[in-house]
Amino acid sequence: MAAKTPAQWKTLFENVPFHRENYYTGPLGPDYTPGGTCLRLWAPTAEAVTVTLYHKGDGGAVLGTEPLVRGAHGVWSVWLPGEQHGRYYTFAVTVDGITRETGDPYARAAGVNGVRSMIVDLARTAPSGWERDVRPTIPPAQRAVWEVSVRDFSQDAASGVRPAWRGKYMAFTQQGTTLHGDGIHPTCLNYLKRLGVKYVQLMPIFDFGSVDEAKPLLRQYNWGYDPTNFNVPEGSYSTDPTRGEVRIRECREMIAALHAAGIGVVMDVVYNHTYRTENPFNSTVPYYFFRQNPDGSFSNGSGCGNEFASERPMARRYLIDSILYWAKEYHIDGFRFDLMGLYDAESINAVRAALDALPGGRDILLYGEPWQGGASQLHRYEANKANLAMLNERVGIFCDDTRDAIKGGCFDAREPGYVEGKPGSFWDIGAAVAAWCRSDRLPPHAPSQIVSYVSAHDNFTLWDKLLCVRYEKPEFTARDTVALAQNRLAAGIYLTSFGLPFMQAGEEFARTKKGVSNSYRSSPTLNRLDWNRAEKYHALVDYYRGLLALRAAFPRLGSTDRHAPEALQFFALEQPLVGWMLPAVWGDGAAWSALCVFYNPTETACTVPLPAGQWKLLSDGTSSSLWRGPSRIFTGNAPLAPYSATIFGAV
């Protein structure tokens, strides 16, 4: 009998009878006990499956080979008696007469580079005190996300992190780090505790394929958006990638250290595609887990060669099971979906419902990019911006409308936004501050669904973008007072907006990548956080710190009530000025009020009413002047830089 064509597999997988006969709800993957381990693999199209056991994760002698037995719903299984913790294994799966050796797609541990799966007793990988680790309680008003790569966080020798831990999970656990060990200027976790962000979003930490864990990492670098094993931590971030249990323990230690500091951990998840089309999914059930074109070839809406078929029942089950695994076994506090527009809305809502069912699960964040990386064969309602009203009100989206209104489009380096003086751009600022709830630009939604930001790992850093707009040939490492003022203005807008504020690590100290807009595989030196800049631009850091503290005093800014932004009062100021006030209500700190008024270089004077009382000028990051109400006149001679933000908070 001839082997099936990709188009024939597509026809089979999209038939209702196939899923009725093969949908399985029981356990999958290795089920460890001290007396023995059961391996289960969903492979309904397989003709035969065997498992080969190894002592090591790479090389070494074969310990033995055992056949698996087919059971109901396409599940193959084998019982391995005795102690199996630390044993490595691969499957040989025969489909249409072709046998492929593969790792286990349901594995929770793996050897170097994730080629061989590993049987693990998770209890043995728990760091000391892990059973007492709990997610920190973070009120919505205090939610602010700081995005960083594990590698970038501590790769800089100036970080004060011990050499063996630089670029590793364990760097997050080192207490009291300072710049060059000077004991004065905080770095890493010590810095984060002072800054005031309450969530760290980690760029991919599951096992990815673009970095060779068996080779030195000095010159190797990649962001990690190329998954190999979705349920296994990345080995290059561990101190020993050859031992499968080490990466699990150290990843958990990192999370526990952040939790102890009162900081939640958001995991950047990339279920939308895999590194290669040759992967454990395709070697186990060819074509099933990936969306297909009419001719059966792989759809490429990710721009990376394939895309995950979340609408197929067992693929959707895998997605939900994997998210729940990280939430339960690693105590993850939130999930950021890469290219969320490649998932159907029903699947994303199912993920949200599954998280909600966990103890405390309703506090776990869930948001994503509401777009795709290319044309897709997803012919259902996508989890994108146009279908925002179809998503659960606690599923958020990155708002490129806010990003582009504030700093200009991200695909044209020289396109300006409001902070660079783009004519007419002030109209969108008010809408952005109200999380687009008072605009018809987006479908009806809760303000908390809007992730407000001006920089992320993709595209230019904020600093580089500001300089690219102003100069044909920027000097990215030079100090630029106008760019600093524009940076403050951008932060002043999105950090006082309704919704969830988000920032790229180092934005608050003018992070530069020297104009490289897509540094996913650039040098470690270009990508790492330059901790010397945190000291050099300490006034800017303090400005962000003040904004985060001010924001925390206004619970309504994190409200889920779609009517909450209606309380904003906008001022009829001369164009292009934009001003707004959120009147105080009970529960806003000590009856705080705040007012933000934004200036450009053409303004010479502006009178702004303030409630009576004492007000502290927070705008320039250095002033500690007290300004008293009920009103003040600010002129061109006032201590405000061009394009600066004046932000007041009650004292």
N, C-alpha and C positions, 0 to 999 in steps of 0.2 A: 504494500500500500504506500502511495506517495505521501511525503510529509506535507502537512498543511501549510498553505501560504499565509503570510501575515493577514491578508484580507479575510481568509477563512477563520483564523483565530478571532478576528474582530467580530465576525458574524456570530460565532459561538458564544463569545463573552457577553454579547449584548442581547442574548436570548434570555427571557425570563426563566425557562426551565433549568438552564445551567445554574443560575443562582439559587433557585428553589432546592435543587438537589445538593448543592455544594456549599451553601452558606453554613458557617460553623461558629458557634458562640463559646465553645470550651477553651481551655488553656492551650497556648501555643508557645513554642520555644522550649528551653531547658527547664525542667521542674526538679530542682535539687532537693534531696533529703540526705542525711548522713548514711542511710542504708542503701541509697541508690538514686539514680537520676533517670527520669523519663524525658526523652527528646520527642517533640511533636512538630511536624512540618506540614503546612497546608500546601498540597501539590496535587490538585485533582486531575491534571492532565498527564501526570507521570505514569510510566509503565513499571518503573522500579526505582527504589531509593536505597542507598547504603550509606553508612557513616564510617569514617576512618578517624581513629583516635591517635593523638600525638602527645608526647610529653612536653614539647616546647611549642611556642607560638610561631617559630620559624626554624626550619631545618629539623634535624634529629630523626630518630628511628620511628617507624610506625608501630604503635602499640597493638593495633588490631583493627579489623573491619567487621561490621555487623550489618545485616540487612534490616530494613524497617518494614513493618507490616502495614498494609493499607486498611484503614477503618472507614467508618461512615463519613460522609461529607468531604471526601477527598483528603482526609488527614492520615498521614503516615507516622508511625511511632515505633520506638524501641525502648526497652528497659535495660539500663546498664547498672548491674548490681554493685554494691560496695561504694567506698568513698571515691567520688569523682571530681571534687573541687580541684581546680587548677589544671584539669585535662583540657587539651585543645582538640578541636574536631572540624572536619569539613564533610559536606554531603556530596554524594555523586547521584545526580538526578537524571534519569533517562526519559526523554520526551521525543516521540516520533523517531525512535531509534538512535537519537543523538544523546550522548552522556556528557554532562557538564559537571565539573567539580566547582563547588561553591561554598561560601560561608553561609551561616544561618541568618536569614533576614530578621529573625526574631531574637537573635543573640543579645545578651546584656553585657558581655565582656568579650575581648578579642586580643589577639597577639599583635605584634608589631605590624603596622600598616593595615590592620583589620582583615587580613587575608584568612586567618584561621579563627574560628569562634572559640569561646572558652566557657566551660561550665564553672559557675561561680556560686559560692555561698555568700550572698550579699551581707549576711550578718558579720562575716569576717572582714568585710571592707569598711565597716562603720568606724569612723574616728572616735576618739574618746569623747563622751558626752553627746554623741549624735542622737541618742534617744531623747535627749532633752531639748534638742534644737526645734524651734517653732518659728513660723513666719512672723515677722514683726507686724504689729498693728499700725497701719499707716492711714490716717484719715484722708479723704479725697483732696482736701485743700492743701495737704502737704506733699501730694504726689508730684514729683518731677523726676524725669528719667535722664540719666547720663550714660551715653553709649560708648563702649570701649571694647577693643580686642584684648584678650588675655595677654597676647604677645606685646602689644603696644604699651600696656599699663606700666610695665616695670622693666622694659628692655634697656632703657637709658641707665648707664652706670651711675649717673648723678642721682638716681632715685633713692640711693641708700639701701636698696634691697641687696641681701647677700647674693653673691655671684651665682651660686647653684640654683637660685630661685628666680632669677630674672627671666621674664617672659613665660613664667609658669603659673599654674594654679596657686602654688604655695606663696607667691609674692603677696597675695591678698591677705595672708594670715600673719604677716610680719607686722608687729606693733611698733608705733613710734618712729617710723622712718622719716628722715629729714634730708634735705638737699645736701649731697656730698657728706652726709652724716654730721652736719654742722650743729644739730640740736636746736635749730631755730626755725627753719622754714619747712613746714610739713610736706610730705609727698605721699603718694599712694593711698592706702586706707586712712592713714593719719590725716591726709589732706581732705579726703571725702567727708570725713566726720565733721570737719570744720566748715566745709563748703555748704552743707545743708541739703544736698540732693538725697532723696529717699529711695530711689531705685537705681541700680546699675544694670543696664542692658548689655549683656555679653554677646558679642558677635559669635558666630557658630562655635559651639563647644562639643558638638557630637563629632564622631570620627569622620574626618574628611580626607580626600584622596590626593590633594595637590602638593602636600608636603611629605617627603620621604622620612618617616620616623626612624629609619635605620641609619640615617646619615646625620652628620653635624648640622645644626640649625643656623650657624653663623650667617650664611648668605641666603638660605632658603627663607621664603616668606610667601604667605597667602592668607587672605582674609578667612577662607574656609567655606565659601558658599558652593561647595562641591561635595555633597554627602556621600559617604560609603556605607556606614552603619549608623542608623538613626537612633539606636538605643544604647550606644557605646560612647563614652567620653573620648575626645581627641587625645591621642597618645603623645603628640609632640609638646603638649602643655604639661605633661607629667615629668617627674624626675627620672622615670624608668619605663619607657614605652614597651620594653620587651616582656614585662610582667603585667598581665592583664588586670590584676587586682589593684595595682598601684594607682592607675589613672582614676579608678572609681573612688578610692579613698581620698586622694588629694583633691578631686573635684568637690567632694562633699565637705572637705575641710575648708575650702575656699568659701563655699556657700554658708557654712556655719559661722565663719569669721565675719562675713558681711551681715548676717543676721544679728550677731552679737553686737554689732555697731549700729543696729537699728535700721539697716539698709536692706531692702528687698532685692531679689535677683530676677531679672527678666531674661528669658532665654530666646535668642534669635533662632527661629526654626525654619528650615528650608526643605519642607516636604514636597515642594513643587517639582523637583527634579532630582536626578542623581548624577554623580560625577561622570559615569560612563553608562552606555547602554548595556555593556557587559557588567552585570552586577547581581547580587544575590536574588533580587526579585525576578529578573529576566532569566536567570539560570534555573530558577525553581518553577515558575509558571510563566513561560515565555509570552510576552506581550500583555499579560493580564493587567499589571499594575500601572501601565502607561497608556495615555490617551493616543488614539490612532487616527490618521488621515483616512479618507475613503478607500485608498489602496492598501491600507493596513500598515503603512510606514508610521514612524513615530511623529506625532505632532510636536511642534517645537515652540510653544508659546512662552517657554522660559528663556529662549535664546541660548540655551545650553545643551541642546540636542534631544531633549525629551521632556515630558511633563507628566506628572502623577495624575492618574485617573481617579480623582476623589469621589466621583459619582458611582463607581463600581462598588458594590456592597462590601466585599472583603478588603478592598483598598481603603474605603472609608473606615472600616473597622480597625485596620492597621493604624491609620492616622489617629483615631481617638485613643486606642490602646497605648500608643507611644506617648502621646501627650499626658495621659493619666499616669503612666509609668514615671515620667520625669517629675510630675507634680507630687506623687506619693513617695517615691524612693529617693528623690533629690531635694524635695521640699521647695521646688521652684515657685516663685511668687507671681510670675507672669510670662506670657508668650507673645512674641512679636513675629507675625507671619510674613515671610519674604514673599513678594508677588502674590498677595492674597487674592488678587483678581483671577488667578488660575484655579481657584477652588470654587465649587458651586456653593451658593449661599446656604443651602440646606446642610452641607457638611460642616461649615463653620458654625452655624447655629447648633448643630449636634455636639460639636466640641465644647461650646459654651455651656450647654445643658449638662454635659458629662462632668465638667469642672464644678458646676454649681452643686452637683450632688455630693461632692466631697465635703468632709468637715471643714468649714471655713472657706469652701471653694468659691463662694460668691465674691470674695475679696481678691481672687487671683485675676490679674489683668489679662486682657486679650485684645490685641489690636494688630493691624497689619497694613501693608502697602496695597491700596485699592486699585492696582493696575496690573498689567501683564508685561512680559518682556518681548512679546511678538504675537502674531496671529495664532489663535488657538482653535482647537476643535471642540471646545467646551460649549455645547449648545444647550446650556441651561442658564438659569439666572446666576451670573457670576457674583462673587463677593467683592464688588467694586463700588466705586463712588456713586455711580448712577443708580445702584440698587441698595443704597444705604438704608432706605426705609424698610427693606426686607430683612435686615440684620437685627439681631438682638440688640437692645439699647445699651448693652454693656460690651459690645464689640466695637472697638474704635478704629479710626482710619487716619493715616498720615495725610495732612491737608496741604497739598501742593499749592492750593489757592492762597493760603496764608503765607507760605514760604515765598512764593513768587511775588506777591503783593509787597512784601516787606523789603526783599533784597534783589528782586529781579529774577528772570528766568534762569534756570540752572544749566541749560544746554547752550546758551550763548554767553560766553564769558563777559562780554561788554554790555549786555542788556541791563539797564538800571531798574531799581525798584524805588519804593517810597524813600528809603533812607539815603539813596543816592540822588534824589531830586527828580524822579521821573514825573513829568507833568500829568496832572489828573489822577495820579495813583492814590491820592488820599481818600478817594471814595471807597476803596476796598478795605482801608484800614479799620474803619468802624465796623464793617461786616466781619472782619477777622477777629476783632476784639470780642464780638458777640458770638464767636464760634459759628458764624454763618447761619445762626438761628433766626436772624432778622433779615435774611436775604433769601431770594428764590434761586440762588446759584446752586444749592444742594437740595436734595429731597428732605422731607421732614426728618428730624433727628434730635437726639439729646445733645446738649452742649458737651457733655463728658465724652462723647464719641469722637470729638475732634482732637487729634494730636497736633498741637501747634508747635512749629519748629522753623528754624532757618538754616540748619546744617545737620547733616548726618554723614555716615561713612561714604555714601555715594556723592559724586560730583565735588565741586570745590569746597574747601573749608570756607567758613564765613569770611575770615580775614583775607584769604586769597581772592575770593569773589569781589570784595570791596576794592581791593587794589587793582584787579583786572578791569573793573569798570572805569577807574580813574586814570589809569596809565596804560599806554600801549606796551611798554616794557617795564613792568613793575619790579621793584626791588623788595622782595617779599620779607626779607629779614630786617629791613629798615623800620625804625619807629616812625609812625605816621599819625599825627595828631587828629587829622580829619577822619581817617579810617577808624581810629579809636572812638571818636565821637559817634560815628555811624554805627559802630559795633554796639555801643551803649544804647543807642536809640532802638536798634533792632531787638535787643534783649528786653528793653523796657516795654516794647509792644507785646511780644509773644508771652513774656512772663507775667503780664497783667491781663491776659486774655482768658476768657472762659475756656475750659477744656483741660487736656493733659499736656503740660509743657515737656518738651524733649530737646536735648542738646547733644551734639557731638562732643566727646571728651576733648578738653582743651580749647573749646570755643571761648571759654571764659578767660583764657590767657593768650588769645590771638594766635591760635594754632595755625601753623603754615605747613603745607606740603610743597611749597615752592612752585605753585601753579599746576601741579599734577592733579587732574580731576578724577582719575580712576586709578588709585594706587594699590589695587587688589593684589598685585604681585611685584610691586616695587621693592626697594631695599628695606630691610628692617630699620635702617637709620632714618629714612624718609618718613616712615610710618609711626615710629615710636613717639610717645609723648615726651616732649622736651621739657623736663622739669625745671630747667633754668628759666624758661619763659614764665613759669608760674610765679617766680620771684620777681622777674623783670617787670611783669605786668600785674603786680600784686594789687594795684588800685582797681584794675578791671575785675580781677577775681573778687575783691571786696564788694564791688558794685553788684555783681551777680549774687553774691552771698546776701546782700541786703535785699535784693529783689525777691529772692526765695523766702526770706524771713517775712517780708511784707505780704507776699502772696499767702503764706500760711495763716495769716490773720484774717483771711476772707474765705470762709468755708464755701460760700456760694460760687466761687470761681471753679470749684470742682463739682458743681451740682449736676445731678442727672435730670433735673427738671427742665424740660425744654422751654419753659416760660421764664426761667431765672434771668436770662440776659435782657429781658424786658425792663429790668430795673436800671440798666445803664442809662445815664443821662449824657447826651452829647451836646457840645457847645457850638453855637453858631459863630465860629471864629473866621477871620479873613483867610481865604485860601492862600497857601496850602496847609494852614494849621489844622490840626485835628486834636480835639480835646474831649475827654470823657470823665465821668465820675460815677462811682458805685457808692450810693449812700449807705451809711452804716445801719445795721440792724443788730438786734440782740444776738449774741453769739459771734459777732465779728471782733474777736480779741477783746480789748478793753474799750468797746464802742469806737472802733477805729473808723476812719474814712480815708479814702485815697483819691487823689486827683492826678491825672497824667496829661500834660500838655506838650505837644511836640513842635519844635521850632525848625526853621531852615535859615540859611544865611541871609535871606532878603528881609527878614523881619527886624524891625527896630524897636518895637514896643508891643506889649500885650498886657492887658489888665485881666486878672483871673480872680474870681471870688473864691474865698476859702472859708470854711466854717471857723468860728471863733475857737481859739485855743492855741497851743504850741504845735509847731510843725517842723519837722526836721528835713532839710534838703538832702536827698539821697542820690541825686542824679549823677554827679561827676565822680563818684567813687572815692573822693578825698575830703569833700567839705563836711564839716560838722556844724555848720551854721544853723541857728534856730530862727525860723521865720514865724512871726506871729500874725494871726488873722485880725480882722475878717477879710482883708484884701491886701494885695501887694502889686506893685507895678514892676515888671521886669523889662529892662531895656537892653540895647545892644552892648552896653557896658557891664551888664550883669555877668557873674562868673559862670557863664554857660557857653560851652563850645558850640560852633556851628553844627547843626543837625543833632543837637543833643536832646536828651529827654529830661524833663523836670518831673520828678516823682516825689510826692510828699506822703509821709505817714505820720499819724498822730504819735506824740510822745507823752 
